[in-house]
Amino acid sequence: MSAASGITASKDLLDTWASATADPDIRFIKVAIEKESLVPAGTWSKEKSTLDGEFARIDGITEQNTPAYLLVRMENGSDWLFIAFVPDTAKVRDKMLYASSRNALTKALGGERFKDTIFATSKSELTPEGYGAHKRHLAAPKPLSPREMELEAIRAAEKDAAEAYESTRSKKSIVGTGKEMKWAKEVEDAVSAISADGSYNFVVINIDLADESLTLHSTKKVEVDTVISSLPTGEPSYSLFYPTPSTLIFIYACPSDSKVKTRMIYSTAVTGATHRIQQMLSPTTFKRLETSDPKDLDLAYMREIIRNGSSTSVSASASSSVSTSRAASGDNIDRGGVDNSPGFTPSNHPFARPKGPGRRR
């Protein structure tokens, strides 16, 4: 950094600067050093609206071997460009004098007004082409050290990973979210119209894994004896059996050889589906049966559900549903429809309080 020359701005320069900033037609102010003072060396009005076009005039404003400062009004009218023109062919003393006086000039005029600075050593740098090259240089990425390049690569990788994560989140499955799946209109219509005395009392529902929505598989009229044969084989399904006006049996069948993701999606959606079905139909008795093989369903137990639902007005919620098999976990279920999993207590048996640990002797 050059030492300060001690040269200051003259009163004429300060007055010229004040007038020029108030006059929007002024484009150029030339400043020179004379008698150890910064003085105005001329002002030029606008001829073109763009600054690029005005650069062609600088050749006539500057002298080949004489340093000078140029203050150039930018297109927005309020900001200025500072040009320090110190040709290589200038005298050494003049080079040193202009280099050490630049800060004094910008400080005297108000450094915040100058939004850009050009240091030129030849007139070829002060042409429209030269100014274009200057702007491209400002817009170009700054040179980086090897360490800075490494950090930049890390930041770019983190940004790409974050964008990929956000994209994945927008397509995230409902698995693990506890949210209810979308229902196709045909499913809503079929469930709403199911009736023990109507054209059908059996509805089979599948899940479209592509967009994770419930779709209608089929509807038909069945009897208890034909329920098992009416269930789809080889793919998971939800089936509604409405044998009497007061009883609804929901059957969740999921073959054990189904893909893991398929089992997870069906298992996640089953609670929301049963809850919505109960709200729509409000059956007096509702039972939920689960199986990994339709052949494991016990028709005798199903008849008991129907008989109890018809003879007694006992309301059963989804929490009282009985599993004939655990489709997702593969737990053992007996043919009577009673869960043999550890800790299971039949609904007709009073709750047994567990015994505490024995006293240590």
Disulfide bonds with the S-S distance in Angstrom:
none
